[in-house]
Amino acid sequence: IDRSTVRRVLMSMPKDLVKTGRMDPRTYNLWSRQAGQRYEVKQPFERMEIDAKTLDLYYLDENGNRCTGATLYAMVCAQTSYPVAIYVTAGKPSEYGLLQLLRFFFRPKDSDFNSEFGIKTTWVPPCAIRTIVLDNASENASDLVLNFVRQLGIQVEYARIARGDDKPHVESFFGALDKRFINLMPGATRSQDKHVKNRHSKAEKEARYTIDDIYRHIVQYVADVYI
């Protein structure tokens, strides 16, 4: 069965599910699209979703100043929802951050790696990737990044603008990480929680972690707790 056959089957599904009100059109289209994507991914780590988000967190720079705007990168397997690479850096998303995320994935996961991050669980070792899914951001379309991934034989796909459902696994991971870990760290602003008053003054006062500290703690949580 090829992809065109799957498409024909999906298109022939009864539209009365939508017309009679049993399912709204957006949900129907979402399920149909995800069914096709699910069919395409046959093996673990075959298709990777990559995204970046700004952390709701104050951190300390090298001079002890309190700052915001740290960026978290993540690569998540679309077949297993397994986070396989993490990177945290100061500043906005950039091609450098994306390359460092790929470097994290392809580096050996040996005893030196475990010692660097202080983790007990064995991290997923490097393996072949067929496809990565990226946002339509300028830093993801740079010649440096595209040349690097193409030399490795990796195909690049771009998600539609403002459609998180094109990368549901990495978006779900970000949501779970915020709720279970990031929002509980010292310096967290919890901007999504309307019940928190004076959030920035409180978070700025509580901040005590550097970027390296945050990076290490997130990797530890993902390796030894989340997974």
Solvent accessible surface area in square Angstrom, and as a share of the most:
residue,aa,sasa,rsa
1,I,166,0.84
2,D,83,0.43
3,R,174,0.63
4,S,56,0.36
5,T,39,0.23
6,V,25,0.14
7,R,153,0.56
8,R,146,0.53
9,V,89,0.51
10,L,32,0.16
11,M,109,0.49
12,S,87,0.56
13,M,68,0.30
14,P,78,0.49
15,K,83,0.35
16,D,71,0.37
17,L,35,0.17
18,V,34,0.19
19,K,167,0.71
20,T,92,0.53
21,G,63,0.61
22,R,186,0.68
23,M,37,0.16
24,D,77,0.40
25,P,79,0.49
26,R,168,0.61
27,T,38,0.22
28,Y,20,0.08
29,N,81,0.42
30,L,43,0.22
31,W,149,0.52
32,S,21,0.13
33,R,62,0.23
34,Q,57,0.25
35,A,45,0.35
36,G,18,0.18
37,Q,42,0.19
38,R,135,0.49
39,Y,78,0.30
40,E,33,0.15
41,V,9,0.05
42,K,138,0.59
43,Q,113,0.50
44,P,66,0.42
45,F,42,0.17
46,E,24,0.11
47,R,18,0.07
48,M,0,0.00
49,E,5,0.02
50,I,5,0.02
51,D,16,0.08
52,A,29,0.22
53,K,43,0.18
54,T,82,0.48
55,L,3,0.02
56,D,40,0.21
57,L,3,0.01
58,Y,24,0.09
59,Y,16,0.06
60,L,34,0.17
61,D,36,0.19
62,E,158,0.71
63,N,116,0.60
64,G,38,0.37
65,N,83,0.42
66,R,108,0.39
67,C,38,0.23
68,T,73,0.43
69,G,26,0.25
70,A,0,0.00
71,T,0,0.00
72,L,1,0.00
73,Y,6,0.02
74,A,0,0.00
75,M,0,0.00
76,V,0,0.00
77,C,0,0.00
78,A,9,0.07
79,Q,47,0.21
80,T,59,0.34
81,S,53,0.34
82,Y,61,0.23
83,P,2,0.01
84,V,0,0.00
85,A,0,0.00
86,I,0,0.00
87,Y,29,0.11
88,V,3,0.02
89,T,22,0.13
90,A,51,0.40
91,G,36,0.35
92,K,176,0.75
93,P,50,0.32
94,S,42,0.27
95,E,61,0.27
96,Y,127,0.48
97,G,0,0.00
98,L,2,0.01
99,L,39,0.20
100,Q,37,0.17
101,L,0,0.00
102,L,1,0.00
103,R,144,0.52
104,F,5,0.02
105,F,0,0.00
106,F,66,0.27
107,R,52,0.19
108,P,90,0.57
109,K,26,0.11
110,D,69,0.36
111,S,83,0.53
112,D,104,0.54
113,F,0,0.00
114,N,36,0.18
115,S,90,0.58
116,E,96,0.43
117,F,7,0.03
118,G,44,0.42
119,I,11,0.06
120,K,185,0.79
121,T,55,0.32
122,T,101,0.59
123,W,6,0.02
124,V,18,0.10
125,P,83,0.52
126,P,50,0.32
127,C,47,0.28
128,A,93,0.72
129,I,12,0.06
130,R,112,0.41
131,T,2,0.01
132,I,0,0.00
133,V,4,0.02
134,L,1,0.00
135,D,47,0.24
136,N,84,0.43
137,A,31,0.24
138,S,99,0.64
139,E,39,0.18
140,N,17,0.09
141,A,53,0.41
142,S,24,0.15
143,D,109,0.57
144,L,101,0.50
145,V,0,0.00
146,L,22,0.11
147,N,79,0.40
148,F,75,0.31
149,V,0,0.00
150,R,148,0.54
151,Q,152,0.68
152,L,88,0.44
153,G,59,0.57
154,I,7,0.04
155,Q,108,0.48
156,V,34,0.19
157,E,69,0.31
158,Y,85,0.32
159,A,4,0.03
160,R,105,0.38
161,I,143,0.73
162,A,100,0.78
163,R,70,0.25
164,G,34,0.33
165,D,28,0.15
166,D,12,0.06
167,K,4,0.02
168,P,38,0.24
169,H,48,0.21
170,V,0,0.00
171,E,67,0.30
172,S,74,0.48
173,F,2,0.01
174,F,11,0.04
175,G,42,0.41
176,A,19,0.15
177,L,1,0.01
178,D,33,0.17
179,K,157,0.66
180,R,137,0.50
181,F,40,0.17
182,I,0,0.00
183,N,42,0.22
184,L,134,0.67
185,M,14,0.06
186,P,31,0.19
187,G,0,0.00
188,A,13,0.10
189,T,5,0.03
190,R,80,0.29
191,S,52,0.34
192,Q,165,0.73
193,D,50,0.26
194,K,189,0.80
195,H,166,0.74
196,V,25,0.15
197,K,169,0.71
198,N,120,0.61
199,R,45,0.16
200,H,97,0.43
201,S,67,0.43
202,K,98,0.41
203,A,1,0.01
204,E,73,0.33
205,K,162,0.69
206,E,68,0.30
207,A,3,0.03
208,R,148,0.54
209,Y,49,0.19
210,T,51,0.30
211,I,29,0.15
212,D,101,0.52
213,D,33,0.17
214,I,0,0.00
215,Y,33,0.12
216,R,79,0.29
217,H,51,0.23
218,I,0,0.00
219,V,0,0.00
220,Q,48,0.21
221,Y,25,0.10
222,V,0,0.00
223,A,4,0.03
224,D,57,0.29
225,V,100,0.57
226,Y,58,0.22
227,I,83,0.42
